[in-house]
Amino acid sequence: MNNVNEESKIPPLDNLSVIAWIFRNKFQTEGGFPLDLKSHLFLYDIYRDQSPKIVCLKAAQIGFSTMAILKSLWMSKMKHRDIIYTLPTATDVNDFVSGKVNRLISNNPILGEYTRDKDSIEQKRVGANVIYFRGTWIEKAALMVSSDLNVYDEEDRSKQSVVAQYASRLQHSKYKGEWHFSNPSVPGNGVAKYWAKSTQNKWHIICLACAYEQELIWPESINIEKKIYICRRCATTLSDEDRRKGRWIPTLKDKEYSGYHISLLMAPWVSAEEIIRYSEEKSKEYFANFVLGLPYEGEGNTVSPDIIYRNCTPSINSQERVVIGCDSGLKKHYVLGNKEGIFYYGVTDTWDTIDSLLKK
């Protein structure tokens, strides 16, 4: 009576957590290597995070897209969600799906079983649900597609107006999930907008010498001369293992988004010497966005109120000897001005408006 079949102790498939699902199926990466959560321990809690709304400021090449693909497949199969997964362009979609998603599916038989009914570049049927892969540098979002979860990959390189349109595809869903992640660009744009409304989790590690729990920060966490990671309090050398073992600590509580910031300083396979070399050889913008995973507000990147006020004049423009400037795209943005300054601007779909202004 007390003898229980061991198989009956294994949770049903739909009850498997994403982590249990990964270990049970012994997933391999698109390159055919075992999925390495030991070196990517900072991704563990993000895999497990079931918040409907997640945002991540991230450095380049930290394994995040692999996590996003696997977690999306798990959400679609186990939680029965229809998903829209966006990337900047149609070319990005083709390269991403054929070079990463399809190779993950090919290397992991269970994923092949999930997607065998419908498996194309733009659409993966996962059990009863669908993941749609879409670009954003198009005139408008795919308005015939509905979604429970939108995953915005490389959001800062995407067309922001189309990203905003895709939010309308969530209106009929009870879940209304949104994942925003990207190498950031400038403050207030893309993922930085959502980061401001998030818990702002930051990775903290402990110095074994002085027990100080700290975030890894450039340049304070690196001894430039010795090219080593150091404790910000006692300057003791921090090993790769010290950096690997950490925990996420939220800066804010009770926020709309669950937020994470990932820099290459957290990656145990990236040496202090490499970080220093990036700082010396790359532009400040590149270093901030792709190494530190931070927005970069460089000189000339933003327009401050002071710049606007300094270019306002109390006089009325004569509107004589006018020059017209036009950005010729599907929508034509134009300005009219002279040596006294700009006095008119607008947007049009046709050249008729520009011709009319030229005749005036």
ABEGO torsion letter per residue (X at the ends): XABBBAAAABBBAAABBAAAAAAAAGBBBAAGBBBBAAAAAAAAAAAABABABBBBBBBBGAGAAAAAAAAAAAAAAAAGBBBBBBBABAAAAAAAAAAAAAAAAAABAAAAAAAAABBBAABBBBEABBBBBBBABBABBBAABBBABBBBBGAAABBAAAAAAAAAAAAABAAGBBBBBBBBBBBGBEAAAAAAABAGBBBBBBBAAAGBBBBBBOAAABBAAAGBBBBAAAGBBBBAAAAABBBBBBABBGBABBBBBBBAAABAABBAAAAAAAAAABBAAAAAAAAAGBBBBBBGABBBAAAAAAABBABBBAGBGBBBBBBBBABBBBBBBBAAEBABBBBBABAAAAAAAAAX
